[in-house]
Amino acid sequence: MSEPQLSFTAFVLSLASTAAIHFGDLPDPVSGGRAEPNLDGAAQMIEILTLLDQKTRGNLTAEERQVLEQVLYELRLRYVEAKSGEKRIITP
């Protein structure tokens, strides 16, 4: 019996979930606990998704394109929020 094929959308959502774990928004799937935010890790996931966006341009279905664009938009907003929150903590 063969393994189910990973869809492009599932792949994008998997990368987005990894970014959410780095932000501390989702628990780590292994430990079950929420780790301290790792903004460098989250930024790296955003960079990977941005690269994916650039390299797949013109080769995606409308649905795949929409999912990728929405995920990138939300992660970029979340990153800005996290960075500004981080600054607020450092400078009261």
C-alpha positions as CSV (number, residue, x, y, z in Angstrom):
1,M,0.0,0.0,0.0
2,S,1.5,3.4,-1.0
3,E,1.7,6.4,1.2
4,P,-0.7,9.2,0.4
5,Q,0.8,12.0,-1.7
6,L,1.6,15.2,0.0
7,S,-0.3,18.1,-1.7
8,F,1.3,21.5,-2.3
9,T,-1.3,23.1,0.0
10,A,-0.5,20.6,2.8
11,F,3.2,21.3,2.4
12,V,2.6,25.1,2.6
13,L,0.4,24.6,5.7
14,S,3.1,22.4,7.3
15,L,5.7,25.1,6.9
16,A,3.2,27.7,8.3
17,S,2.6,25.4,11.3
18,T,6.4,25.3,11.9
19,A,6.5,29.1,11.8
20,A,3.6,29.2,14.3
21,I,5.6,26.9,16.6
22,H,8.6,29.2,16.3
23,F,6.3,32.2,17.2
24,G,5.2,30.2,20.3
25,D,1.6,30.2,19.0
26,L,1.3,26.4,18.8
27,P,2.7,23.8,21.1
28,D,5.7,21.8,20.0
29,P,4.3,18.5,18.5
30,V,7.0,16.4,20.2
31,S,7.1,17.9,23.7
32,G,3.5,19.2,23.7
33,G,4.7,22.4,25.4
34,R,5.0,25.9,24.1
35,A,8.6,26.9,23.5
36,E,10.0,30.4,23.9
37,P,9.4,32.4,20.7
38,N,12.2,31.9,18.2
39,L,11.8,34.9,15.8
40,D,14.9,33.8,13.8
41,G,13.3,30.4,13.2
42,A,10.0,32.1,12.2
43,A,11.8,34.5,9.9
44,Q,13.6,31.5,8.2
45,M,10.2,29.8,7.6
46,I,8.9,33.0,6.0
47,E,12.0,33.2,3.8
48,I,11.5,29.6,2.7
49,L,7.8,30.3,1.9
50,T,8.9,33.5,0.0
51,L,11.4,31.5,-2.0
52,L,8.7,28.9,-2.7
53,D,6.4,31.7,-3.9
54,Q,9.0,33.1,-6.2
55,K,10.1,29.7,-7.7
56,T,6.5,28.4,-8.3
57,R,5.1,31.5,-9.8
58,G,3.0,30.6,-12.8
59,N,3.0,26.9,-12.0
60,L,0.3,26.8,-9.3
61,T,-3.5,26.4,-9.4
62,A,-5.5,29.4,-8.3
63,E,-6.3,27.7,-5.0
64,E,-2.6,26.9,-4.3
65,R,-1.6,30.5,-5.2
66,Q,-4.3,31.8,-2.9
67,V,-3.2,29.6,0.1
68,L,0.4,30.5,-0.4
69,E,-0.3,34.3,-0.6
70,Q,-2.6,34.2,2.4
71,V,-0.1,32.2,4.5
72,L,2.7,34.6,3.7
73,Y,0.5,37.6,4.4
74,E,-0.5,36.3,7.8
75,L,3.0,35.2,8.8
76,R,4.5,38.5,7.8
77,L,1.9,40.4,9.9
78,R,2.5,38.0,12.8
79,Y,6.3,38.6,12.5
80,V,5.8,42.4,12.6
81,E,3.6,42.0,15.7
82,A,6.1,39.7,17.4
83,K,9.0,42.1,16.6
84,S,7.1,45.1,18.0
85,G,6.0,43.1,21.0
86,E,9.6,42.1,21.6
87,K,10.7,45.8,21.5
88,R,7.9,46.7,24.0
89,I,9.2,44.2,26.5
90,I,12.8,45.4,26.2
91,T,12.0,49.1,26.4
92,P,9.1,49.9,28.7
